[in-house]
């Protein structure tokens, strides 16, 4: 969730005028509180959909696990899709996680 807040707050995705309207609509005072509201609202809905008996045909992959070097969910998803794992994929993925690992270690 921290990553979603960081991404949302660092970009000017919404004009300041529209941002104020949105913040009032959901009852928050800051942009960070607004993004937190958005993430929590959607997270609740995603959990509800996943837990339904006839819910979506999906797999969960938590990015923070990959940041910590745990690729188990990624391997399981590749297998679940009927694909073959290519070990060269980590050569592509690992450098993309470098910045997140650095930030994670600092907190």
C-alpha positions in Angstrom: 0.0 0.0 0.0 2.9 2.3 0.8 4.1 2.0 -2.9 0.7 2.9 -4.2 0.6 6.0 -2.0 4.1 7.0 -3.1 3.2 6.6 -6.8 -0.1 8.5 -6.5 1.3 11.4 -4.5 4.5 12.0 -6.5 2.7 12.7 -9.8 0.3 15.4 -10.7 -2.3 13.1 -12.0 -5.2 15.4 -11.2 -5.4 19.2 -11.4 -5.4 21.0 -8.1 -8.9 22.2 -8.6 -10.2 18.7 -9.3 -8.1 17.3 -6.5 -9.9 19.6 -4.0 -13.3 18.6 -5.3 -12.3 14.9 -5.0 -10.9 15.4 -1.5 -14.1 17.0 -0.3 -16.2 14.3 -1.9 -14.5 11.5 0.1 -14.0 13.6 3.3 -10.2 13.9 3.4 -8.0 16.9 3.8 -4.7 16.0 2.0 -3.7 14.3 -1.2 -2.1 11.5 0.7 -5.3 10.9 2.7 -7.1 10.8 -0.6 -4.9 8.2 -2.1 -5.1 6.2 1.1 -8.9 6.3 0.8 -8.7 5.2 -2.9 -6.3 2.3 -2.1 -8.3 1.0 0.9 -11.7 1.3 -1.0 -10.4 -0.7 -4.0 -8.5 -3.1 -1.8 -11.7 -4.0 0.1 -13.5 -4.5 -3.3 -10.7 -6.7 -4.7 -10.7 -8.9 -1.5 -14.5 -9.2 -1.8 -14.2 -10.3 -5.4 -11.4 -12.8 -4.8 -13.2 -14.4 -1.8 -16.5 -14.9 -3.7 -17.2 -18.6 -4.4 -17.5 -17.9 -8.2 -15.1 -15.0 -8.1 -12.6 -14.0 -10.8 -10.2 -16.5 -12.1 -7.1 -14.8 -10.7 -3.9 -15.1 -8.7 -2.5 -12.7 -6.2 1.1 -11.5 -6.5 2.3 -9.2 -3.8 5.1 -6.9 -5.1 6.7 -6.5 -1.7 7.5 -10.2 -1.6 9.4 -9.9 -4.8 11.2 -6.8 -3.5 12.4 -9.1 -0.7 13.5 -11.8 -3.1 10.5 -14.1 -2.8 9.4 -15.1 -6.3 7.2 -18.0 -5.2 3.9 -16.3 -6.2 5.4 -15.4 -9.6 6.5 -18.9 -10.2 3.1 -20.3 -9.2 1.3 -17.8 -11.5 3.5 -18.8 -14.5 2.7 -22.5 -13.8 -1.0 -21.7 -13.3 -1.1 -20.0 -16.7 0.4 -23.1 -18.3 3.6 -21.3 -19.2 7.2 -22.4 -18.8 9.4 -20.4 -16.4 12.4 -18.7 -18.1 15.2 -18.1 -15.6 16.4 -15.2 -17.7 13.3 -13.3 -16.5 15.0 -12.6 -13.2 17.7 -10.7 -15.1 15.0 -8.4 -16.3 13.0 -8.2 -13.1 15.8 -7.8 -10.5 17.1 -4.5 -11.8 13.6 -3.1 -11.8 13.2 -3.8 -8.1 16.6 -2.1 -7.2 15.0 1.2 -6.2 12.3 -0.4 -4.2 14.8 -2.6 -2.3 16.9 0.5 -1.5 13.9 2.4 -0.1 12.7 -0.7 1.8 16.1 -1.1 3.5 16.0 2.6 4.6 12.7 2.3 6.4 
